[in-house]
Amino acid sequence: MKGRDLRRLGVVGKLCPMSISFRYLDLSESVDPLSGMSPEEKHTIDYINQKVASAASLDELMHFFYDATRSLFPCDRMSLAFVEEQGRRAVAHWTRSEFAESRLTKGFTGDIGGSSLENVVREGRPRLIGDLEAYLEDKPESESSRLLVAEGLRSSMTCPLMLEGRVVALLFRSSVMKGAYQEEHVRKHMALMERLAQAVEKAYRIEQLESANRAYMEMLGFVAHELKSPLASLQTVGRTLLDGYVGELSPEQKEKIGRMNAKAEGLLALVGEYLNLAWIESGEMEIQAVDDLDLEKKIFSPAVEDLEPQLNERGMILSVRVDQGPISLRGDPSLLGVVLRNLLGNAIKYGKPGGKIELNAARTNEGVHIRVFNEGPGFSPEDRDLLFKRFSRIRKPELMKQKGTGVGLYVSWRIVQAHGGRIWAESEPKSWARFHVLLRDKPLT
């Protein structure tokens, strides 16, 4: 390449005895990236730009891009690294190689400052290394180059993926041939950069959110599990004391221990909701369906018995009715019990003290229809969509007086959905609320 061409392309690399160890190329906006390309190459680039955003995941996107660009670039290895820590670090995230064993794998981390990647990230200029062995001789501290040379690779092209003037990731291509990459390959990269950068960042952010959500749910499950046993022990000790097993208590002592037990019971309910959420969000929930499940005996009666202390505490009256005699269905008794406890628990918590609660069930043409009614403040039509969303609560003063997580109804929705059913709610604001569950005769398994 002539000297004037080197100046135009912004070559700043170090000269070696036989070749240029590395060089940078300016991505000048005044240069048409499609100039000099054949109609076939232009068609391929247009096709890639159209399809690149349709991948379902970052892994699928990169495999598509690798395969689709094989005719445009020499490539025996391609990898993607994200620029992190405000441009201070590059972290390898995806790699595909034609070799049986890749030595530079996902998770490899390199500092950008002081390396030849610094100009790539700071100024957005692609870097070409025509001879990796010579480059390694110049920069023996480069561990990534050492690994690439050990794989048998001899040249590389590093291209920035830029969005709104910032480098979000680095795309590395490598070849077993020396001097495999030239200005024409950089032009082709320019023609693909914008769409690819958008798709890569979007897929990466989604992947990060999913990873953070998994980590959060794991932590939530761990903390909830660690709290469950000591809270249950505390509640057991409190009941033992109230029952007089260690001697008669004074009225003041009974009152204080009763309050302690009530707090422990409330915390255990919260822990149970979080454990259910972590279990469901982890994908571990499976329907253990039972045939001919007696709805009243196996679901209604245990839930009512568990919640009877709360009913008595608030002076509420519960009526239970199963229309047309005993109802049996196919379902998971444990999970359906969670749903009913959540619905009845909410009716008690948010209902009017001393008010009425009704639990009804009937068989219809669609399946088994369960209804939970309570007198109380209810909710407005515009708040209905908040009911079955995770961590979502209706921000009304009369409802916020009661402690809640915004988890129970979401968990119930997930369980009912897993059974192939529906759950919904209706209300007359400041008067009543009614929740409906429809369980079909053949739930999902």
C-alpha positions as CSV (number, residue, x, y, z in Angstrom):
1,M,0.0,0.0,0.0
2,K,1.4,3.4,-0.9
3,G,2.4,6.0,1.7
4,R,-0.5,8.4,0.9
5,D,-3.0,5.5,1.3
6,L,-1.5,4.7,4.7
7,R,-2.0,8.4,5.8
8,R,-5.6,8.4,4.4
9,L,-6.5,5.3,6.4
10,G,-4.9,6.5,9.6
11,V,-2.2,3.8,9.9
12,V,-0.3,4.3,13.1
13,G,1.1,0.8,13.6
14,K,4.7,-0.1,14.4
15,L,6.9,-1.2,11.6
16,C,8.6,-4.6,11.8
17,P,11.6,-5.7,9.7
18,M,9.4,-7.5,7.2
19,S,5.9,-6.2,7.7
20,I,3.6,-3.8,9.6
21,S,2.9,-5.5,12.9
22,F,-0.5,-3.8,13.2
23,R,-2.4,-0.8,11.9
24,Y,-5.6,1.1,12.4
25,L,-8.0,2.2,9.8
26,D,-10.3,5.2,10.0
27,L,-14.0,4.6,9.4
28,S,-14.5,7.7,7.4
29,E,-18.1,8.6,6.8
30,S,-17.2,10.2,3.5
31,V,-16.3,6.8,2.0
32,D,-19.2,4.7,0.7
33,P,-18.7,1.3,2.3
34,L,-20.4,-0.4,-0.6
35,S,-18.1,1.1,-3.2
36,G,-16.1,-1.5,-5.1
37,M,-18.3,-4.4,-4.1
38,S,-19.8,-6.9,-6.5
39,P,-23.6,-7.2,-6.9
40,E,-23.4,-10.5,-5.1
41,E,-21.6,-9.0,-2.1
42,K,-24.1,-6.1,-1.9
43,H,-27.0,-8.6,-2.0
44,T,-25.4,-10.6,0.8
45,I,-24.9,-7.5,2.9
46,D,-28.5,-6.3,2.3
47,Y,-29.8,-9.8,3.3
48,I,-27.8,-9.9,6.5
49,N,-28.9,-6.4,7.5
50,Q,-32.5,-7.4,7.0
51,K,-32.2,-10.7,9.0
52,V,-29.8,-9.8,11.7
53,A,-32.4,-8.4,14.2
54,S,-34.7,-11.4,14.0
55,A,-32.5,-13.8,16.1
56,A,-34.1,-15.0,19.3
57,S,-30.9,-14.8,21.4
58,L,-27.4,-13.5,21.2
59,D,-26.0,-17.0,20.5
60,E,-28.4,-17.5,17.6
61,L,-27.6,-14.0,16.3
62,M,-23.8,-14.6,16.3
63,H,-24.1,-18.1,14.7
64,F,-26.3,-16.6,11.9
65,F,-23.8,-13.7,11.4
66,Y,-20.8,-16.1,11.3
67,D,-22.4,-18.3,8.6
68,A,-23.9,-15.5,6.6
69,T,-20.6,-13.6,6.3
70,R,-18.3,-16.5,5.4
71,S,-18.4,-15.5,1.8
72,L,-17.4,-11.9,2.6
73,F,-14.5,-12.3,5.0
74,P,-11.6,-14.8,5.4
75,C,-12.5,-16.3,8.8
76,D,-11.3,-19.4,10.7
77,R,-12.4,-17.9,14.0
78,M,-14.8,-15.2,15.2
79,S,-15.4,-13.9,18.6
80,L,-17.4,-11.1,20.3
81,A,-16.2,-9.2,23.3
82,F,-18.2,-6.5,25.2
83,V,-16.6,-3.3,26.4
84,E,-17.2,-2.9,30.1
85,E,-16.1,-0.7,33.0
86,Q,-16.5,2.5,31.0
87,G,-14.1,1.3,28.3
88,R,-11.5,-0.1,30.6
89,R,-12.0,-3.8,30.0
90,A,-13.0,-6.2,27.1
91,V,-14.7,-9.4,28.1
92,A,-15.0,-12.3,25.6
93,H,-18.6,-13.4,25.4
94,W,-19.0,-15.6,22.3
95,T,-16.6,-17.6,20.2
96,R,-16.8,-19.9,17.2
97,S,-13.8,-21.6,15.7
98,E,-13.1,-24.0,13.0
99,F,-10.6,-25.7,15.3
100,A,-11.5,-28.6,17.5
101,E,-10.3,-26.8,20.6
102,S,-10.5,-23.0,21.1
103,R,-8.1,-21.7,23.7
104,L,-9.4,-18.2,24.0
105,T,-12.9,-18.8,25.3
106,K,-15.9,-17.1,26.8
107,G,-15.1,-15.1,29.9
108,F,-11.5,-14.2,28.9
109,T,-10.8,-10.7,30.1
110,G,-8.3,-8.1,29.0
111,D,-7.5,-4.6,30.1
112,I,-7.9,-2.1,27.3
113,G,-5.7,0.7,28.6
114,G,-2.1,0.5,27.3
115,S,-3.0,-2.1,24.7
116,S,-3.4,-1.7,21.0
117,L,-7.2,-2.0,21.6
118,E,-7.2,1.4,23.2
119,N,-7.4,3.3,19.9
120,V,-10.1,0.9,18.7
121,V,-12.3,1.7,21.7
122,R,-11.4,5.4,22.2
123,E,-11.5,6.4,18.5
124,G,-13.6,3.6,16.9
125,R,-10.9,2.6,14.5
126,P,-10.6,-1.0,13.3
127,R,-7.3,-2.8,13.9
128,L,-5.6,-5.1,11.4
129,I,-2.8,-7.5,12.5
130,G,-1.2,-8.9,9.4
131,D,1.2,-11.2,11.2
132,L,0.2,-12.4,14.7
133,E,3.6,-14.0,15.3
134,A,5.4,-10.7,14.6
135,Y,2.8,-8.9,16.7
136,L,3.4,-11.2,19.6
137,E,7.1,-10.7,19.3
138,D,6.5,-6.9,19.5
139,K,4.0,-7.3,22.4
140,P,5.0,-10.5,24.4
141,E,2.6,-9.4,27.2
142,S,-0.5,-10.0,25.0
143,E,-2.0,-13.2,26.4
144,S,-4.8,-13.2,23.8
145,S,-2.3,-13.1,20.9
146,R,-0.4,-15.9,22.5
147,L,-3.5,-18.1,22.6
148,L,-4.5,-17.2,19.1
149,V,-1.0,-18.1,17.8
150,A,-1.2,-21.4,19.7
151,E,-4.4,-22.2,17.9
152,G,-2.6,-21.7,14.5
153,L,-4.0,-18.3,13.6
154,R,-1.8,-15.9,11.8
155,S,-3.8,-12.7,11.2
156,S,-6.7,-10.8,12.6
157,M,-9.2,-8.0,12.2
158,T,-10.7,-6.2,15.2
159,C,-13.8,-4.1,14.4
160,P,-15.7,-1.9,16.8
161,L,-19.5,-2.2,17.0
162,M,-20.6,1.4,17.5
163,L,-23.9,3.0,18.6
164,E,-24.4,6.7,18.8
165,G,-20.6,7.3,18.8
166,R,-19.7,4.8,21.5
167,V,-18.2,1.4,21.1
168,V,-20.4,-1.3,22.7
169,A,-18.5,-4.4,21.6
170,L,-15.6,-5.6,19.6
171,L,-15.8,-8.2,16.8
172,F,-12.7,-10.2,16.2
173,R,-12.1,-12.2,13.0
174,S,-9.0,-14.4,12.6
175,S,-7.5,-16.4,9.8
176,V,-4.8,-19.0,9.5
177,M,-3.3,-17.0,6.6
178,K,-0.9,-14.0,7.1
179,G,-2.2,-10.7,5.8
180,A,-5.7,-12.0,5.3
181,Y,-7.5,-8.7,6.0
182,Q,-7.4,-5.5,4.0
183,E,-9.2,-2.2,3.6
184,E,-12.0,-3.9,1.6
185,H,-12.9,-6.1,4.6
186,V,-13.2,-3.0,6.8
187,R,-15.6,-1.4,4.2
188,K,-17.8,-4.5,4.4
189,H,-17.7,-4.3,8.2
190,M,-18.8,-0.6,7.9
191,A,-21.8,-1.7,5.8
192,L,-22.9,-4.2,8.5
193,M,-21.9,-2.3,11.6
194,E,-25.0,-0.3,12.6
195,R,-27.6,-3.1,12.3
196,L,-25.3,-5.6,14.0
197,A,-24.4,-3.2,16.8
198,Q,-28.1,-2.6,17.5
199,A,-29.0,-6.2,17.5
200,V,-26.0,-7.3,19.6
201,E,-26.6,-4.7,22.3
202,K,-30.3,-5.5,22.5
203,A,-29.7,-9.2,22.8
204,Y,-26.9,-8.7,25.3
205,R,-29.1,-6.4,27.5
206,I,-31.9,-9.0,27.5
207,E,-29.4,-11.7,28.4
208,Q,-28.1,-9.5,31.3
209,L,-31.6,-8.9,32.6
210,E,-32.4,-12.6,32.4
211,S,-29.2,-13.4,34.2
212,A,-29.8,-10.8,36.9
213,N,-33.4,-12.0,37.4
214,R,-32.1,-15.6,37.9
215,A,-29.5,-14.4,40.4
216,Y,-32.1,-12.4,42.2
217,M,-34.5,-15.3,42.4
218,E,-31.8,-17.6,43.6
219,M,-30.9,-15.1,46.3
220,L,-34.5,-14.6,47.2
221,G,-35.1,-18.3,47.5
222,F,-31.9,-18.8,49.6
223,V,-32.8,-15.9,52.1
224,A,-36.4,-17.1,52.4
225,H,-35.3,-20.7,53.0
226,E,-32.9,-19.5,55.7
227,L,-35.5,-17.5,57.5
228,K,-38.2,-20.2,57.4
229,S,-36.8,-22.6,60.0
230,P,-36.0,-20.0,62.7
231,L,-39.4,-18.3,62.3
232,A,-41.2,-21.6,62.5
233,S,-39.2,-22.4,65.7
234,L,-40.0,-19.0,67.2
235,Q,-43.7,-19.6,66.5
236,T,-43.6,-23.1,68.0
237,V,-41.9,-21.8,71.2
238,G,-44.5,-19.0,71.4
239,R,-47.4,-21.5,71.2
240,T,-45.7,-23.7,73.8
241,L,-45.5,-20.8,76.2
242,L,-49.2,-19.7,75.5
243,D,-50.3,-23.3,76.2
244,G,-48.8,-23.2,79.6
245,Y,-46.2,-25.9,79.2
246,V,-43.6,-24.0,81.2
247,G,-46.0,-22.5,83.7
248,E,-48.9,-20.0,84.0
249,L,-48.3,-16.7,82.3
250,S,-49.6,-13.3,83.4
251,P,-52.1,-11.5,81.1
252,E,-49.3,-9.1,80.1
253,Q,-47.0,-11.9,79.2
254,K,-49.7,-13.6,77.2
255,E,-50.4,-10.4,75.3
256,K,-46.8,-9.9,74.4
257,I,-46.2,-13.5,73.3
258,G,-49.4,-13.4,71.3
259,R,-48.1,-10.3,69.4
260,M,-44.8,-12.1,68.9
261,N,-46.5,-15.1,67.4
262,A,-48.7,-12.9,65.2
263,K,-45.5,-11.2,63.8
264,A,-43.8,-14.6,63.3
265,E,-46.9,-15.9,61.5
266,G,-47.0,-12.9,59.2
267,L,-43.3,-13.2,58.4
268,L,-43.8,-16.9,57.7
269,A,-46.5,-16.1,55.2
270,L,-44.2,-13.7,53.4
271,V,-41.4,-16.2,53.4
272,G,-43.8,-18.8,51.9
273,E,-44.8,-16.4,49.1
274,Y,-41.2,-15.7,48.2
275,L,-40.3,-19.3,48.3
276,N,-43.2,-20.1,45.9
277,L,-42.1,-17.3,43.6
278,A,-38.5,-18.4,43.6
279,W,-39.6,-22.0,42.9
280,I,-41.9,-20.9,40.0
281,E,-39.5,-18.4,38.4
282,S,-36.6,-21.0,38.5
283,G,-38.7,-23.2,36.2
284,E,-38.9,-26.0,38.7
285,M,-42.7,-26.0,39.1
286,E,-44.2,-29.2,37.7
287,I,-47.9,-30.2,37.9
288,Q,-48.2,-33.3,39.9
289,A,-51.8,-34.0,38.8
290,V,-54.1,-36.3,40.7
291,D,-57.2,-37.8,39.1
292,D,-60.6,-37.5,40.9
293,L,-59.4,-34.8,43.3
294,D,-62.1,-34.0,45.8
295,L,-62.3,-30.2,45.7
296,E,-64.0,-29.7,49.1
297,K,-62.1,-32.3,51.1
298,K,-58.6,-31.8,49.6
299,I,-58.5,-28.1,48.8
300,F,-61.2,-26.1,50.5
301,S,-61.2,-27.7,54.0
302,P,-57.4,-27.6,54.6
303,A,-57.2,-24.0,53.4
304,V,-60.1,-22.9,55.6
305,E,-58.6,-24.7,58.6
306,D,-55.2,-23.0,58.2
307,L,-56.8,-19.5,57.9
308,E,-59.3,-19.9,60.7
309,P,-57.2,-17.9,63.3
310,Q,-57.0,-14.9,60.9
311,L,-60.7,-15.1,60.3
312,N,-61.4,-15.1,64.0
313,E,-59.0,-12.3,64.7
314,R,-60.8,-10.0,62.3
315,G,-64.3,-11.2,63.3
316,M,-65.2,-12.2,59.7
317,I,-67.8,-14.8,58.7
318,L,-66.9,-17.4,56.0
319,S,-69.5,-19.4,54.2
320,V,-68.5,-22.3,52.0
321,R,-70.8,-23.8,49.3
322,V,-70.2,-26.4,46.6
323,D,-73.1,-26.5,44.2
324,Q,-74.5,-29.8,42.8
325,G,-72.9,-32.0,45.4
326,P,-69.2,-33.2,45.6
327,I,-66.9,-31.9,42.8
328,S,-63.9,-33.8,41.7
329,L,-61.3,-32.7,39.1
330,R,-57.8,-33.4,37.9
331,G,-55.2,-31.2,39.4
332,D,-52.2,-30.7,41.8
333,P,-53.7,-30.6,45.3
334,S,-50.6,-28.8,46.7
335,L,-50.5,-26.1,44.1
336,L,-54.2,-25.5,44.0
337,G,-54.1,-25.2,47.8
338,V,-51.6,-22.4,47.4
339,V,-54.0,-20.6,45.1
340,L,-56.9,-20.9,47.5
341,R,-54.9,-19.8,50.5
342,N,-53.7,-16.8,48.5
343,L,-57.3,-15.8,47.5
344,L,-58.8,-16.4,50.9
345,G,-55.9,-14.8,52.7
346,N,-56.3,-11.7,50.6
347,A,-60.1,-11.7,51.3
348,I,-59.3,-11.7,55.0
349,K,-56.5,-9.2,54.8
350,Y,-58.2,-6.6,52.6
351,G,-61.8,-7.3,53.5
352,K,-63.9,-5.3,55.9
353,P,-63.4,-6.3,59.6
354,G,-66.4,-8.3,60.7
355,G,-67.5,-8.6,57.1
356,K,-68.7,-11.5,55.0
357,I,-66.5,-13.9,52.9
358,E,-68.0,-16.4,50.5
359,L,-66.3,-19.4,48.9
360,N,-68.3,-21.1,46.2
361,A,-67.6,-23.7,43.6
362,A,-69.8,-25.1,40.8
363,R,-69.3,-27.3,37.7
364,T,-70.1,-25.6,34.4
365,N,-69.8,-26.5,30.7
366,E,-66.2,-25.1,30.7
367,G,-65.0,-26.8,33.9
368,V,-64.9,-26.1,37.6
369,H,-65.7,-22.5,38.5
370,I,-64.4,-21.3,42.0
371,R,-65.4,-17.8,43.4
372,V,-64.0,-16.0,46.4
373,F,-66.1,-13.0,47.5
374,N,-65.4,-10.5,50.3
375,E,-67.0,-7.3,51.5
376,G,-64.6,-4.4,51.6
377,P,-62.9,-1.5,49.7
378,G,-62.5,-3.6,46.5
379,F,-60.6,-1.9,43.6
380,S,-61.3,0.4,40.7
381,P,-61.5,-0.8,37.0
382,E,-58.2,1.0,36.2
383,D,-56.4,-1.0,38.9
384,R,-57.6,-4.4,37.7
385,D,-54.6,-4.9,35.4
386,L,-52.2,-4.5,38.4
387,L,-53.6,-7.5,40.3
388,F,-51.8,-10.5,38.7
389,K,-48.4,-8.9,38.0
390,R,-45.3,-9.7,40.0
391,F,-44.5,-7.3,42.9
392,S,-47.5,-5.1,41.8
393,R,-49.8,-3.6,44.5
394,I,-52.7,-1.2,44.2
395,R,-51.6,2.0,45.8
396,K,-54.8,3.0,47.5
397,P,-54.5,4.2,51.2
398,E,-57.2,1.7,52.4
399,L,-55.3,-1.2,50.8
400,M,-51.7,-0.1,51.6
401,K,-52.6,-0.3,55.4
402,Q,-52.1,-4.0,55.1
403,K,-48.6,-5.4,54.5
404,G,-48.2,-7.3,51.3
405,T,-45.6,-8.3,48.7
406,G,-47.5,-8.2,45.5
407,V,-46.5,-11.8,45.0
408,G,-49.4,-14.0,46.0
409,L,-51.8,-13.2,43.1
410,Y,-48.9,-13.5,40.6
411,V,-48.0,-16.9,41.9
412,S,-51.7,-17.9,41.8
413,W,-51.9,-16.7,38.2
414,R,-48.9,-18.8,37.2
415,I,-50.3,-21.9,38.9
416,V,-53.7,-21.5,37.3
417,Q,-52.1,-21.0,33.9
418,A,-50.0,-24.1,34.4
419,H,-53.3,-26.0,35.0
420,G,-54.6,-24.7,31.7
421,G,-57.2,-22.5,33.5
422,R,-58.0,-18.8,33.9
423,I,-58.1,-16.4,36.9
424,W,-59.7,-13.0,36.9
425,A,-61.4,-10.5,39.3
426,E,-64.2,-8.0,39.5
427,S,-65.2,-5.4,42.0
428,E,-67.6,-2.8,43.1
429,P,-65.3,-0.1,44.5
430,K,-65.8,0.6,48.2
431,S,-68.3,-2.3,48.4
432,W,-66.9,-5.7,47.4
433,A,-64.4,-7.8,45.4
434,R,-64.8,-11.2,43.8
435,F,-62.0,-13.4,42.4
436,H,-62.7,-16.2,39.9
437,V,-60.8,-19.3,39.0
438,L,-61.8,-21.6,36.1
439,L,-60.2,-25.0,36.1
440,R,-60.8,-27.0,33.0
441,D,-61.3,-30.8,33.2
442,K,-58.0,-31.6,31.5
443,P,-55.3,-29.3,32.9
444,L,-51.8,-29.2,31.5
445,T,-49.3,-31.7,32.9
